[in-house]
Amino acid sequence: MDISYEDWLRRAGALRHPVCHHIDGREEPGGGREFAVVSPRDGRELARVADAGVAEVDLAVAAARRAFDRGPWPRLAPAERGRILLRLADLVEAHRADLALTLSLEMGKTVSDAYGIELRSLISTFRYYGGLADKLADESPHTAPDALALVTREPAGVVGAVVPWNFPLTLAGWKVAPALAAGCTVVLKPSELSPLSALLLGRVGTEAGLPDGVLNVVAGDGPTAGRALGLHRDVDVLAFTGSTAVGRHFLHYAAESNLKRVWLELGGKSPNIVLPDAPDLDRAAATAAWGIFFNQGEMCTAPSRLLVHSSVADRVVDAVVEKAGALRAGDPLDPATEMGPLAGEGHLARVAGHVAAGEADGARLRAGGLRIHRESGGSYYAPTVFDRVDRDSRLAREEIFGPVLSVFTFDTVDEAVALANDTDYGLAAGLWTSDLATAHQVSRRLRAGTVWVNCYEEGDLTVPFGGMKQSGNGRDKSAHALEKYTELKTTWMQL
């Protein structure tokens, strides 16, 4: 769809945001508490949304519990569940412009990326798992001649899904779609910074024919609503994407309650290694810049550590700096904008704090390092590049989650691998080389859930996604995601 800047502005003026929780197939205003959703685009309030406390989480979990224990959803033929998910994908497509606009306004993503990338991902996710719903196969292992063994894969129960603000719908889809395909029921809690698109998704799910209580959406903060969901004894599985610090809380909540399974996709400090035999150094530099500045750098997989062989470092880093300076940052509703605002004033302050610490530690600032477009009222920050970064500094070791690149140099492949793995995280990595043996050998040595070779952030729903070390456990995407939302049952029959 080709929508002009003027059309997006007109649509934004006419948009009416959902402000109630979506529980048991209907709008639920809750107990009267509200919080403001402020757009980082211009600092203006978009809506005042119902604020979930323990009572609202209890209500949503109870609806999901009833829907799982007594409702039709887990008992539907898998093919019928799949048809409803496919209908949901079609309705998301029909509401694509409003969902993209809502997402852009609430968290600052460019509307072009929201419409063209995130909504495409959400639609594809529901279509993928809609088609996969009836493809799960049970097993009948060969046993003794006087016995019959059956291994069945059954829905795990009520799923609590807690997702962050940087990809509110993509990450919701990665959890909700496979859980629903498996026959589970879901309580989704989006970030309090970006609840509007998820509340709209809840409405669309009911419109698609999901039975009451199958998909519930509650808006609230982590310390209250998130904690209540994590501690709830009627939640069987908790799936979380967010920071490593909050992931630890969910593990504690599980230990304190019913030992629910907790699946975590957490932070990253991803290395992007450029060897001197990279097939195209200019493309490697352009991809490095795109990777760190895409979505304002607010990505757990962002290649925030650029590791460049010393023999080509000047050429590559100069090209990245040039790309940073040419990047068009501005109003996310302008289709020509390449980078929108950060998620809000609090996050901007955190990013600026990391930049100040980097300068204090002696790193050389090559680009950016300052707030921009202050007159708009929005939370805009310039694409930023540091080199000569100390390997033990905050810039090197802490996840910034913003458009800040740290550059390091190395002289040997062994040094590059050691530097790449010298982190608590293990979510993703990049490698640029023309040598096939090097590509295989180095990829295997990198401790990361995904390694991209001569590209970055490529892939589709057929491949799993997740991390190692303190980047989490379990996998989103692909058929492997269904393992998180199912239980294996063995039935042994003596003949």
Secondary structure, 3 states (H helix, E strand, C coil): CCCCHHHHHHHHHHCCCCCCEEECCEEECCCCCEEEEECCCCCCEEEEEECCCHHHHHHHHHHHHHHHHCCCHHHCCHHHHHHHHHHHHHHHHHCHHHHHHHHHHHHCCCHHHHHHHHHHHHHHHHHHHHHHCCCCCCECCCCCCCEEEEEEEEECCEEEEECCCCCHHHHHHHHHHHHHHHCCEEEEECCCCCCHHHHHHHHHHHHHCCCCCCEEECCCCHHHHHHHHHHCCCCCEEEEECCHHHHHHHHHHHHHCCCCEEEEECCCCCEEEECCCCCCHHHHHHHHHHHHHHHHHCCCCCCCEEEEECCCHHHHHHHHHHHHHHCCECCCCCCCCCECCCCCHHHHHHHHHHHHHHHHCCCEEEECCCEECHHHCCCEECCEEEECCCCCCHHHHCCCCCCEEEEEEECCHHHHHHHHHCCCEECEEEEECCCHHHHHHHHHHCCCCEEEECCCCCCCCCCCECCEECCECCCECCHHHHHHHEEEEEEEEEC
